[in-house]
Structure formats: C-alpha cells, structure tokens
Amino acid sequence: MFRNLVTLLTVACSLSSTFSAPIQRREVPQEHSHEQFLTTVRASLNLNNPNAIQDPVFGLLGNAAAAGGAGKITDATCLQQATADQAFTNAKAAGDVNGQVAALIYRALERNSGAVGLVTAPCTSIKAVNPEIAAIAQHQDPASTNAAAVNKAITLELAKQIAAVGGDPQDALKSGTFAPGTLGDPTAKGNTCDTTNDPVGCIFTQNLLVEDATAAEISAAVAAVSGSTATTTSAATAATDAACPDATTVTLTVTATVDAAAATTAAVTTAAAATATTAAASTSGNLQTFTGNLGGVTAPAVTTGGRGLLVAGSDSFLNLSAALGRSCDIQHNGCADVANSAAGRASGLTVGQCDTQNTQCHAVIN
C-alpha cells in the first residue's frame, strides 16, 4: 500500500506540474533502484524516529512528493540527509556497522530530478549530527554539467567514511547511478529503472550501475586518509608509525655518504625488523595471506583483537575485508616510501611496481 501511495504522490506531482506550467521533460523515477539500502535504512530508522519520517524512499523523491512523507522535517531538500543521519545514529548506538554503511550509501544516492540533466540542490538549512553523514552529498544526474567529476568525488569521500566506521570502502561504488540520459529526450526515459519488488535493486540486477571510480582509486583514497590520521588515533599507532619505513627514508635522504648498496640493505633490514615486531605481537595467527614483499616491505599482520580485528597490532576493524584491505594499503605506503628513497631509486624499485603489488594484494581478499 505504501509503495502505491508513493506512486500516487509522484503521479500527482507530475500532473500538477503539467497543468500549472509548460510541459517539461521529466526524468523517469528511480527511487527504488538501490532497494537494498532503503530496506536496511528503514530498519535502522524505525529503531528511533523522533521526526516521524514516513519512509526512506521519500528522501529520494523530488521535493513536492518528498514533503508528503517528511514528518517534522520542514525542508524537503534536507529530508534525505535527515533520514540518513537518524538511521546512522540508531545503527551506531546498536553497534551495527552494516546499518551505518547503508545509511552512508543512502545519503550518497541520486535523488529524482525534474528533468534529464537537472541538478538537485544541496541541504543547507539543517546540519547533520554525525560528521560522517555531513561529509557526503547526493549523486547528481549523470547528464548534468561536470557530473562525472562530481559523482567521483562523492564516491571517494563516501569510501573514506565507510572505512572509518569499519566497513568495506569498495562498497562506495554501489552508490553509483546510471549512464547519462540524452538531453531533450522526448520520452524522458534516460537509462533509469524503478522496480519496487526487487529486494536487491534493479540497478544491480539489471546491470545498469555505472561505477564512478576504480577499485584502485578507492584504495588510494582510503590509504591517503589513513596515512594522514594514523599518528593521532592512539599511542599504540604512534609507536607503530615510529618504526615504519618513513624514518628510514629520512635517514637515507640526509646521509649522503651511504652508498647505494648499503642504503638498500638498511631499508630492507629496517622494514624486516618492523614486520618481525608486528608478527611477534600476534597471538591468534595472521589472517593476511598475501606474501609479496617488494622493497622488503610485507603486508602487516591482521589478527583478532580490538573491536574484532587488528591491523599491525593497532588499527581496529569489525570487517575482515576492510582489515585486510587496510593491511594491503599500509604495505603499499611502505613500498612507495622505499621506492621514493635513494635506496629504492638505486635498486630500480618504482611506485608503479608498488601499485601493481597493491592490486594483487587486494585481489587475494575474498
């Protein structure tokens, strides 16, 4: 019944626009295209819904239709953000990482627009309670101006926030939208779908999803954030960073009297010592099975502990794939450090080789 109500609201909105203004080419609705995330967000939202939001699907409709299910949210432009924010809060309180990830992805989904190529407005009247939600905006119509760059930036930011809560950052790619429609298309169909009885989402089952970035770009974005914040997470993390190859790189750069062969040996020895320290800290076995070691840098151990899993004895994750991915990315950073050092250049190691190894490491993750 509810889905029929949404359909009626959407039709009513379209009819109203038809009779009150010149006919416009409206993009076909797509609010049910990513149904799996609506389902999860709905469950989280229903745990505590102080604003009486009727259903997550309203946040993906155009403003006129969205207002019909906004509850106490007076600005329909902000309904998607408000829904995601409350669902995220509830999932976080319940310790539900999957729920938090779904809320983040839902926030990034494209809203229905009035026409092919039309941009939907940002939320400016309400500030999200959760900074993770505040960091994300909705995808824009793929036929709109500069949409590819805009949507890619949204996806990369989404990946960072997913990683921050312990999810798999590669899931950010699932927030993608459709191939661009044709501006001025008389049918206004674009390339959308809107199947209400597909629990996964027709954009996935009909293979219509266009990913905004590559898996390698997602990994690089997440690694950059992790590297910039690692020294502030805990004393244990700071101690681990002090033993990482960064210190070796600085020493080799300023010591002009060390010949290439000796420098290479020093880099490999230091990296091996750091790896040995990490291995010694493991008490439950290493879940990281990738054995590549360019520049003498191995992927740090993934062991049980913390919130569920520990990477290098400090970074804590709930999701095994995310933990293994973080291990791969730490190795990539260490490998790149060696490649950029005097020793690495002398040995012929390149960052490109480190990139290839990183791809191989991520490929091992099930």
Number of C-alpha atoms within 10 A of each C-alpha: 6 9 12 10 11 20 14 13 20 18 13 14 15 17 12 12 15 12 9 8 8 8 11 15 16 21 23 19 22 24 26 23 29 30 24 18 27 24 17 20 30 22 17 26 27 16 14 14 15 11 13 15 24 20 21 28 24 25 30 27 27 20 22 17 22 27 21 15 21 25 17 13 17 12 16 24 25 22 29 27 28 27 30 29 25 26 29 29 21 23 25 17 10 13 11 15 18 21 24 31 30 28 33 30 29 30 30 29 27 27 26 24 22 20 22 26 22 18 20 19 13 11 19 10 10 15 14 19 13 13 11 20 26 18 16 21 24 24 24 27 27 26 20 18 13 11 18 18 13 17 26 20 17 22 31 25 22 30 26 25 26 27 26 18 21 22 25 25 28 25 18 29 22 20 26 26 26 21 16 18 20 15 16 14 14 11 11 18 17 24 19 22 20 17 18 16 11 16 16 17 22 23 25 16 13 10 10 17 21 17 19 24 19 13 17 15 15 23 24 18 16 25 21 14 15 19 13 9 10 17 16 10 12 12 12 15 17 15 12 18 17 13 16 21 24 16 14 22 22 13 16 22 14 10 11 10 9 16 13 17 11 12 24 22 14 18 26 21 16 18 25 18 16 22 20 14 16 18 18 11 13 18 10 10 12 15 16 21 13 21 10 17 17 20 26 20 29 23 27 27 27 30 26 21 18 14 12 13 23 25 29 27 23 22 21 21 26 20 19 22 18 24 29 30 29 28 26 29 26 24 24 29 23 23 29 23 24 31 24 17 23 22 27 23 14 15 16 10 19 18 17 11 16 24 18 12 20 26 17 14 23 20 11 13 16 7
